[in-house]
Amino acid sequence: MSTTSNTTNAPDPNDWNGHSVVANAAVSLTLATLAVALRLWARFGILRVVGLEDWLLLAALFFSVGVTVCIGLQLQHGLGRHVMYTSEYDFMMYFKLSIILTIVYVLSMTLTKLSILCLYIRVLTYNRVRLAAKMLLGLVLVSHVYILATLATACIPLDAFWDFSKRDTAYCHPLSIYWSHAGLNIVTDFLILLLPLVIVHRIRSPRPQKIALCVIFVLGFSVCIISLTRAGLLARDIDHSSGDVTWDSATTATWNSWEINIAILCACLTTMKPIVNRFFPHILSGYPSTLADEDSRDAYGERQGAGSSGHEARAMYMASMQRGEGTQLSRITNGDVENRPSHDLSHIGHKEDEAP
């Protein structure tokens, strides 16, 4: 009776939930690759300038491809299938690929974060915000070097991570170490997302441009949410608490793909303004009626009676741009300052008294 019940409740050996993993990995990587290609076109082809952040993001995409390759190899060694039907060799290969995948994933996320912070440091003018970005960059470097170091020593000897017969005589990190990885990753994600928000509300810029930046922030926030979700799934997989790790890890693999590739996409969207200006110039051309701050309209004469025409308001607005007002958002969305005329750069640098 018991044998019959166990046989009846056993999962189908032909079950495989790797289809969604393949589809999600392909779509997310394609979006990230397209975004990086457009970013490089904007930087090389239109602005004729390139910064360290561009090379860092290109390297991040390279490691993102590595994550996708590792996921593909895992699919050949049990990922998406029930663990009870996985051979001992495939089970060992699955865990060996898991540690490689996690290291490559961390490298991709680290480079993406460094790219975003390098852009902040280069284009933001408030000294306090730039100092905060530099401090955050240091935090990302230290924390992610720690993560990589603990992953490289997940077990001592390392092969005990995938060869469970050696676990009794080996040292392996407790689950708390992996929770610390997740915590550091999530904290730095949120800090990078929140840093520019302290100045966005002070910016005078066209409403479409601010809306575009808000969309980027929403996508950035989604990366933070994915990080939280992935943390719980990854801890479950490492602890083997589900009992069917190769089957359940398919969900984790899907979140891995979307997290790193949406992060790359967000980093690229901040530099797409030159392309938008070339093909859709009318989108960002609404001056001054699209100014986000209503009080700024009064300041530039739009509501000062019949004597102030729209042309006069526009002229006053452009004059303010020359003085450096409202250029913060342009720098963020252009990702560039080197190609600006020298008279436009005279205001960059020291604004301690105006810092938020």
C-alpha positions as CSV (number, residue, x, y, z in Angstrom):
1,M,0.0,0.0,0.0
2,S,2.7,2.4,1.0
3,T,4.8,1.5,-2.1
4,T,1.8,2.1,-4.4
5,S,1.2,5.5,-2.7
6,N,4.8,6.6,-3.2
7,T,4.8,5.5,-6.8
8,T,1.6,7.4,-7.4
9,N,2.8,10.6,-5.8
10,A,6.2,10.5,-7.5
11,P,6.7,13.3,-10.0
12,D,6.8,12.6,-13.7
13,P,10.3,11.9,-14.9
14,N,9.5,13.7,-18.1
15,D,8.7,16.9,-16.3
16,W,10.9,19.9,-17.2
17,N,10.3,23.5,-16.3
18,G,13.4,24.8,-18.1
19,H,11.4,26.3,-21.0
20,S,10.6,29.5,-19.1
21,V,14.3,29.8,-18.1
22,V,15.4,29.7,-21.7
23,A,12.8,32.2,-22.8
24,N,13.4,34.7,-20.0
25,A,17.2,34.5,-20.4
26,A,17.0,35.0,-24.1
27,V,14.6,38.0,-23.9
28,S,16.4,39.7,-21.0
29,L,19.9,39.3,-22.5
30,T,18.6,40.6,-25.9
31,L,17.2,43.7,-24.3
32,A,20.4,44.4,-22.4
33,T,22.5,43.8,-25.5
34,L,20.4,46.2,-27.6
35,A,20.5,48.8,-24.8
36,V,24.3,48.6,-24.6
37,A,24.6,48.8,-28.4
38,L,22.4,51.9,-28.5
39,R,24.4,53.4,-25.6
40,L,27.7,52.9,-27.5
41,W,26.2,54.3,-30.6
42,A,25.1,57.4,-28.7
43,R,28.5,57.8,-27.1
44,F,30.8,56.9,-30.0
45,G,28.6,57.7,-33.0
46,I,26.8,60.9,-31.9
47,L,28.7,62.5,-29.0
48,R,32.1,61.3,-30.1
49,V,33.1,60.8,-26.5
50,V,33.6,57.7,-24.3
51,G,34.1,57.4,-20.5
52,L,35.2,54.8,-18.1
53,E,31.5,54.0,-17.3
54,D,30.9,52.9,-20.9
55,W,33.7,50.3,-20.7
56,L,32.6,49.1,-17.3
57,L,29.1,48.5,-18.7
58,L,30.4,46.7,-21.7
59,A,32.3,44.4,-19.4
60,A,29.1,43.9,-17.3
61,L,27.3,42.8,-20.4
62,F,30.2,40.3,-21.2
63,F,29.7,38.7,-17.7
64,S,25.9,38.8,-18.2
65,V,26.5,36.7,-21.3
66,G,28.6,34.4,-19.1
67,V,25.6,34.0,-16.7
68,T,23.4,33.0,-19.5
69,V,25.9,30.5,-20.8
70,C,26.2,29.0,-17.3
71,I,22.4,28.7,-17.0
72,G,22.4,27.0,-20.4
73,L,25.0,24.5,-19.2
74,Q,23.0,23.9,-16.0
75,L,20.0,23.0,-18.0
76,Q,22.0,20.2,-19.5
77,H,22.9,18.9,-16.0
78,G,19.6,18.8,-14.2
79,L,18.3,22.4,-13.9
80,G,14.5,22.3,-14.4
81,R,14.3,18.6,-13.7
82,H,13.3,16.8,-10.5
83,V,16.4,16.0,-8.4
84,M,15.4,12.4,-7.9
85,Y,15.9,11.8,-11.6
86,T,19.3,13.5,-11.8
87,S,22.4,11.4,-12.0
88,E,25.2,11.8,-9.5
89,Y,27.5,13.3,-12.2
90,D,24.8,15.8,-13.3
91,F,24.1,16.7,-9.7
92,M,27.8,17.5,-9.1
93,M,28.1,19.4,-12.4
94,Y,25.0,21.4,-11.5
95,F,26.5,22.6,-8.2
96,K,29.9,23.3,-9.8
97,L,28.2,25.5,-12.4
98,S,26.2,27.1,-9.6
99,I,29.3,28.5,-7.9
100,I,30.8,29.7,-11.3
101,L,27.4,31.3,-12.2
102,T,27.2,33.1,-8.9
103,I,30.7,34.5,-9.2
104,V,30.1,35.7,-12.8
105,Y,26.7,37.2,-11.7
106,V,28.4,39.2,-8.9
107,L,31.0,40.5,-11.4
108,S,28.3,41.7,-13.8
109,M,26.3,43.4,-11.0
110,T,29.5,45.0,-9.5
111,L,30.6,46.4,-12.9
112,T,27.1,47.8,-13.6
113,K,27.0,49.5,-10.2
114,L,30.5,51.0,-10.7
115,S,29.5,52.2,-14.1
116,I,26.4,54.0,-12.7
117,L,28.5,55.6,-9.9
118,C,31.2,56.7,-12.2
119,L,28.6,58.5,-14.3
120,Y,27.2,60.1,-11.1
121,I,30.7,61.3,-10.1
122,R,31.4,62.7,-13.6
123,V,28.2,64.5,-14.4
124,L,26.7,65.7,-11.0
125,T,27.9,69.1,-9.9
126,Y,27.0,69.3,-6.2
127,N,30.1,68.5,-4.2
128,R,28.2,66.7,-1.4
129,V,26.4,64.5,-3.8
130,R,29.6,63.7,-5.7
131,L,31.3,62.9,-2.4
132,A,28.5,60.6,-1.4
133,A,28.8,58.9,-4.8
134,K,32.5,58.4,-4.2
135,M,31.9,56.9,-0.8
136,L,29.2,54.6,-2.2
137,L,31.6,53.5,-4.9
138,G,34.1,52.6,-2.2
139,L,31.4,50.7,-0.3
140,V,30.5,48.8,-3.5
141,L,34.1,47.8,-4.1
142,V,34.8,46.6,-0.6
143,S,31.5,44.8,-0.1
144,H,31.6,43.0,-3.5
145,V,35.2,42.0,-3.1
146,Y,34.1,40.4,0.2
147,I,31.3,38.7,-1.6
148,L,33.6,37.3,-4.3
149,A,36.2,36.2,-1.7
150,T,33.6,34.3,0.3
151,L,32.2,32.7,-2.9
152,A,35.7,31.6,-3.9
153,T,36.1,30.0,-0.5
154,A,32.5,28.7,-0.2
155,C,34.0,25.4,1.0
156,I,37.5,24.5,1.9
157,P,38.5,22.6,-0.1
158,L,36.3,24.2,-2.8
159,D,35.3,20.9,-4.5
160,A,33.4,20.0,-1.3
161,F,30.8,22.5,-2.5
162,W,29.7,20.2,-5.3
163,D,31.1,16.9,-4.0
164,F,28.9,16.2,-1.0
165,S,31.0,13.1,0.0
166,K,33.7,15.5,1.2
167,R,31.4,17.7,3.3
168,D,32.0,15.9,6.5
169,T,35.7,16.7,6.5
170,A,35.5,20.2,4.9
171,Y,34.6,23.6,6.1
172,C,31.6,25.3,4.3
173,H,30.3,28.7,5.0
174,P,27.0,28.8,7.0
175,L,23.9,30.2,5.4
176,S,24.3,33.5,7.2
177,I,27.2,34.3,4.9
178,Y,25.0,34.1,1.9
179,W,22.3,36.2,3.6
180,S,25.0,38.8,4.2
181,H,25.7,38.7,0.4
182,A,22.1,39.4,-0.3
183,G,21.9,42.2,2.3
184,L,24.9,44.0,0.9
185,N,23.7,43.7,-2.7
186,I,20.2,45.0,-1.8
187,V,21.5,47.9,0.4
188,T,23.9,49.1,-2.4
189,D,21.1,48.8,-5.0
190,F,18.8,51.0,-2.9
191,L,21.5,53.6,-2.2
192,I,22.5,53.9,-5.8
193,L,18.8,54.3,-6.7
194,L,18.2,56.9,-4.0
195,L,21.4,59.0,-4.5
196,P,20.3,61.2,-7.4
197,L,16.8,61.7,-6.0
198,V,18.1,64.3,-3.6
199,I,18.7,66.7,-6.5
200,V,16.0,65.7,-9.0
201,H,13.4,67.8,-7.3
202,R,15.6,70.9,-7.6
203,I,16.0,70.5,-11.4
204,R,14.3,72.8,-13.9
205,S,14.0,70.8,-17.1
206,P,11.3,69.8,-19.6
207,R,8.6,67.5,-18.2
208,P,9.2,64.7,-20.8
209,Q,12.8,64.6,-19.7
210,K,11.8,64.3,-16.0
211,I,9.2,61.6,-16.9
212,A,11.9,59.6,-18.7
213,L,14.1,59.8,-15.6
214,C,11.2,58.7,-13.4
215,V,10.7,55.6,-15.7
216,I,14.4,54.8,-15.2
217,F,13.9,55.1,-11.4
218,V,10.9,52.8,-11.5
219,L,13.0,50.2,-13.4
220,G,15.8,50.7,-10.9
221,F,13.3,50.1,-8.1
222,S,12.2,46.9,-9.8
223,V,15.8,45.7,-9.7
224,C,15.8,46.2,-5.9
225,I,12.5,44.2,-5.7
226,I,14.0,41.4,-7.8
227,S,17.1,41.4,-5.5
228,L,14.9,40.9,-2.5
229,T,13.0,38.0,-4.2
230,R,16.1,36.4,-5.5
231,A,17.7,36.5,-2.0
232,G,15.0,34.3,-0.5
233,L,15.1,31.9,-3.4
234,L,18.9,31.6,-3.4
235,A,19.0,31.0,0.4
236,R,16.4,28.2,-0.1
237,D,18.5,26.7,-2.9
238,I,21.8,26.7,-1.0
239,D,20.1,25.3,2.1
240,H,18.4,22.6,0.0
241,S,15.3,23.2,2.2
242,S,12.9,22.6,-0.7
243,G,14.2,19.0,-1.2
244,D,14.0,19.4,-5.0
245,V,16.8,21.9,-5.7
246,T,17.3,21.4,-9.4
247,W,13.5,21.8,-10.1
248,D,13.0,24.8,-7.9
249,S,16.2,26.6,-8.9
250,A,14.7,27.2,-12.4
251,T,12.8,30.1,-10.8
252,T,16.0,31.5,-9.3
253,A,17.8,31.3,-12.7
254,T,15.0,33.3,-14.2
255,W,15.3,36.0,-11.6
256,N,19.1,36.0,-12.0
257,S,18.7,36.8,-15.7
258,W,16.2,39.6,-15.3
259,E,18.1,41.2,-12.4
260,I,21.4,41.7,-14.1
261,N,20.0,42.6,-17.5
262,I,17.4,45.1,-16.2
263,A,20.3,46.7,-14.2
264,I,22.3,47.0,-17.4
265,L,19.2,48.4,-19.2
266,C,18.7,51.1,-16.5
267,A,22.3,52.1,-16.8
268,C,22.0,52.5,-20.5
269,L,18.7,54.4,-20.6
270,T,20.3,57.4,-18.8
271,T,22.4,58.0,-21.9
272,M,19.8,57.7,-24.6
273,K,18.9,61.4,-24.9
274,P,21.2,62.0,-27.9
275,I,19.4,59.3,-29.9
276,V,16.0,60.6,-28.9
277,N,17.1,64.1,-29.9
278,R,18.2,62.9,-33.3
279,F,15.1,60.9,-34.3
280,F,12.4,62.4,-32.1
281,P,13.5,66.0,-31.4
282,H,10.0,67.3,-30.6
283,I,9.7,65.0,-27.5
284,L,12.2,67.1,-25.5
285,S,11.7,70.5,-27.2
286,G,8.9,71.9,-25.0
287,Y,10.3,75.1,-23.4
288,P,9.1,76.6,-21.2
289,S,5.6,75.2,-21.0
290,T,6.8,71.8,-20.0
291,L,8.8,73.0,-17.0
292,A,8.0,70.7,-14.1
293,D,8.1,73.4,-11.4
294,E,5.2,75.8,-11.6
295,D,7.1,78.5,-9.7
296,S,9.8,78.4,-12.3
297,R,7.2,79.6,-14.9
298,D,6.7,82.7,-12.9
299,A,10.4,83.2,-12.6
300,Y,10.8,83.1,-16.4
301,G,7.9,85.4,-17.1
302,E,5.3,83.0,-18.6
303,R,2.6,84.2,-16.2
304,Q,3.6,87.8,-15.8
305,G,0.9,89.2,-18.1
306,A,0.5,90.0,-21.7
307,G,3.7,91.9,-21.9
308,S,5.8,88.7,-21.5
309,S,5.6,86.6,-24.6
310,G,6.5,82.9,-25.0
311,H,9.6,83.9,-26.9
312,E,10.8,86.1,-24.1
313,A,10.2,83.3,-21.6
314,R,12.1,80.9,-23.7
315,A,15.0,83.3,-24.0
316,M,15.1,83.8,-20.3
317,Y,14.9,80.1,-19.7
318,M,17.9,79.5,-22.1
319,A,19.8,82.2,-20.4
320,S,19.3,80.4,-17.1
321,M,20.6,77.2,-18.7
322,Q,23.8,79.1,-19.6
323,R,24.2,80.1,-15.9
324,G,24.0,76.4,-15.0
325,E,20.4,76.2,-13.8
326,G,18.6,73.1,-14.9
327,T,21.6,71.3,-16.4
328,Q,21.9,68.5,-13.9
329,L,19.2,66.4,-15.6
330,S,20.7,67.0,-19.0
331,R,24.1,65.7,-17.8
332,I,22.4,62.6,-16.3
333,T,20.5,61.8,-19.5
334,N,23.3,62.8,-21.9
335,G,26.0,61.1,-19.7
336,D,28.4,63.6,-21.1
337,V,30.2,66.8,-20.2
338,E,33.4,66.7,-22.1
339,N,31.9,67.6,-25.5
340,R,30.2,70.8,-24.2
341,P,31.7,74.2,-25.0
342,S,34.0,75.5,-22.3
343,H,31.7,78.4,-21.4
344,D,29.0,75.8,-20.5
345,L,31.4,74.2,-18.0
346,S,32.2,77.3,-16.0
347,H,29.6,76.6,-13.4
348,I,30.6,73.0,-12.8
349,G,32.4,72.0,-9.7
350,H,31.9,73.8,-6.4
351,K,28.3,74.3,-5.2
352,E,28.6,73.6,-1.5
353,D,26.2,76.3,-0.7
354,E,23.5,74.9,-3.1
355,A,23.9,71.3,-2.1
356,P,20.8,69.6,-0.9
